[in-house]
Amino acid sequence: MYKWPVLLMLIGMPLLCLGAKRQNEPGGLKTLLPTQDCEGAEQTLDVTSERMTFDSQTHTFIFEDNVQVRRCRMTMRCDRLHVTQNATDERVERIVAIGNVHFQQGERQATAERAEYFEAEQKLVLMGNPRAWNTQEQNELAGEEMVVFLQEEKLLVKRARVLFHPRQEPSKTP
């Protein structure tokens, strides 16, 4: 059976390991959504870059040059990252990754030119030739724009293209 929905996990999980519960439904949409598989200090958003600027009026951190992000078991690289906090409680409201965006979590990977995450809507938008794939299964999803609604467990892909590759069964030796 083809498991193309595994690609949704590529898109939804990488940015922040956000919280929907995983259900054990083989090939089902729910198996693709993020799990709450990290707690405490592991939930910390760890960002490194060559240069960082903070704008106190907009409560925005701007990271530039060789930006690397780690959270839970996910890593992301990009050219520039904007992290906007709420002015009252300093919680992250929005994250924008710009230029050569690359996510990786285990066998799952995704790339785009721009990724925007909106905390209040639990929405992730990948733009600029977004592509997601699973290195183990080789299936691939691409499009013009990918929008993941994490709470609703929905994925919208504009001008979608999905490559389904036959699943390789292990050879039986006598």
Buried (B, 14 or more C-beta within 10 A) or exposed (E): EEBBBBBBBBBBBBBBBBBBEBEEEEEEBBBBBBBEEBEEEEEEBEBEBEEBEEEEEEBBBBBBEEBBBBBBBBBBBBBBBBBBBEEEEEEBBBBBBBBBBBBBBEBBBBBBBBBBBBBEEBBBBBBBEBBBBBEEBBBBBBBEBBBBBBEEBEBEBEEEEBEEEEEEEEEEEE
